[in-house]
Amino acid sequence: MTVRGTAGIPAPARTAIPRPVHQPAPTPPGAALKSRRTSSWLTALRYVGLWLLVAFFLMPVYVLLVTAFKDPGDVTVTGIFALPSSFSLDNFTDVWPKLSNSFRNSLSLSIPASLLSSLLGCANGFVLAKVRFRYANVVFPLILFGIFVPYQAIVIPLAQTMTDLGLRGGADRTGGLAGLTLIHIIYGLPITTLIFRNYFVGLPDSLMESARLDGAGVLQTFLDVAVPLARPAFAVSIIWQFTASWNDFMFGAMMTTRESWPITVALNNVAGGQSIPFGQAMAGALLASLPTLAIYLLLGRFFLRGVLAGTLRDN
Amino acid sequence: MEGDWLHQPPEPVRRSARMRRVPGWLAGLGLMSPSLILVGVFIYGFIGWNVRVSFTSWQGLRPVYDFVWLDNYTALWNDARWRTDARNILVFTTVFVVGALALGFLMALLLEKGARGEAFYRGVFLFPMAISFIATAIVWRWLLDNGSGADTAGLNKLFADLGLGFLRSDWHKSDSSWAIAAVALPAGWALSGYVMALFLAGMRAIPNTFRESARIDGASEWQVLWYVMRPALRPVTFSAVLILIHISLKTFDLIYALDQGNLKIDTPSLYMWFTTFDGGFYDRGATIATVLLIGVALIIGPYIRYWLRTERR
């Protein structure tokens, strides 16, 4: 690994998906009329296609919303697409007591997990991009592969280890929550490392130069220069990691007791059975999705960058 | 020279009196060491441990570390449920990957020239990525519900109401051995926005001049698509296919919450979970997990190599 650091485009200026370039196409004179007619047809067709797709993507949301806000007596399987005849929050008030505890659990594990995983990932990314060490070209691909490892392949040893450490389920004071947080920190490391590494590769070395000339060592440069510079990458990494740990199901199901269930496990328990009133199932699904949806709506562009980073493509 | 860590390759430590600091590469390694240890133990150590378990006859809660050679692998090969699962995951992967790829490409193509309100469309297509598979499955299990026959529920009712009755289906509860293909519907709903984002970024990276010069030469829109866009998008397509295959092999939560215990939509990742943690067959669970890992590694290993090589250029 020799020269790192790319064309010198400051990464904050890079957007994940560039805007289209509007350029009036110079058309050959004879074709002008014909091409204008086809292009207006094509434009109309494009919008029809887009709206059909919007309908497909929002149809489940429509069903969820109309069902969740119906009066529980109004909710029927056959009336799944019918608008509510009355507006009611009863489904929410019925399902919330079954979810509130796990909602808090998920918050108390996802927040520290995303912060700590990002901080460690920042250190790794900085070292991999800006400090050369001998085996970096072996270490980096190995960390990368960690993003893709199916969790089934580590879950038996993980369950054993967590049991032996007394961190799993009822043996633990937190009912497994502490161990679950640790698990999310660890298995988040590959993706957070990649996010920061790609970010730092995009920063010109000159940004670190002055610290170096002042005689600052690696650690000091990391703390004083790299961490403050990496704010956009922190946004991507924390958002991505929060979403991942909030939405995790498998580790939560393996690690926790009923009182310490994360939201996904509680939701599956409440809404997964056939006997549950499905107005409550829909209200529960909505409640469980609110935090990540809110983040998505408010900070979507950072979310998108996290999405693309997970594909090893962010540029 | 001290402090020159930014540009120097790692050098042997020089023991001069002026050397007060640790050399840069060592400090760097120190900064990374917590993560290196954690990743080393919890990913690679555990993978090795799991492979070791796949060579034992461990059943029940108490670990057994004997050595039974490849017995578990041959048993799996002859296991009827495994064979069904292997077929299921093949069907699911094919339908899901082709479907999500086509849908994602279509969405990117429709947005590529810049639709008015593009951010809105993109937001709608991508938002399922922010939602857990559990919540997704809970909504879709009602949409894929048959009701009490006669198209009284879910999508079937919608189709009947719209005069599209010929589209009705028993979905994942169908008797057909293709029932698992129905799971591609919620999975595609959840993930084709991701494919769109990939393709859209890829399309926007093609210099506009390429397309314009083709048009000036009299190429039709289809020809531009086929001769300019298609070759330029090959790397993105390659990424998308491999990523989708690997996601498909790992799909767990979605099927678990959609209809757990329905063997028509059973897959290796679910079989592993149930046989290990409900059945106590750690030997078989570890074996399935190892096969799954090999499958993912065969897809992702070359992909990582390819990415690192293109990046270095």
Interface residues (C-beta under 8 A of the other chain):
Chain A: M1 A16 I17 P18 R19 P20 V21 H22 Q23 A25 P26 T27 P28 A31 T38 L42 R46 Y47 G49 L50 L53 V54 F56 F57 L58 M59 P60 V63 L64 V77 T78 I80 F81 L120 G121 A123 N124 F126 V127 L128 K130 V131 R132 F133 R134 V139 F140 P141 L142 I143 L144 F145 G146 F148 V149 P150 Y151 Q152 A153 I154 V155 I156 P157 L158 A159 Q160 T161 I186 Y187 L189 P190 T193 D205 M208 E209 R212 L213 G215 A216 G217 V218 L219 F222 T243 W246 N247 F249 M250 M254 T264 L267 N268 A271 G272 F278 A281 M282 G284 A285 L286 A288 S289 T292 L293 I295 Y296 L297 G300 F303 L304 V307 L308 G310 T311 L312 R313
Chain B: E2 G3 D4 W5 L6 H7 Q8 P9 P10 R21 V22 G24 W25 L26 A27 G28 L29 G30 L31 M32 P34 S35 L36 L38 V39 F42 I43 Y44 G45 F46 I47 W49 N50 V53 P63 L103 L106 M107 L110 L111 E112 K113 G114 A115 Y121 R122 G123 V124 F125 L126 F127 P128 M129 A130 I131 S132 F133 I134 A135 T136 I138 V139 W140 W142 L143 D145 G147 T152 A153 G154 K157 L158 D161 W189 G193 Y194 A197 L198 L200 A201 R204 A205 N208 E212 R215 I216 G218 E221 V236 S239 A240 I243 H246 L249 K250 F252 D253 Y256 A257 Q260 S269 M272 W273 T276 F277 Y282 G285 A286 I288 A289 T290 L292 L293 V296 A297 I300 G301 Y303 I304 R305 W307 L308 R312
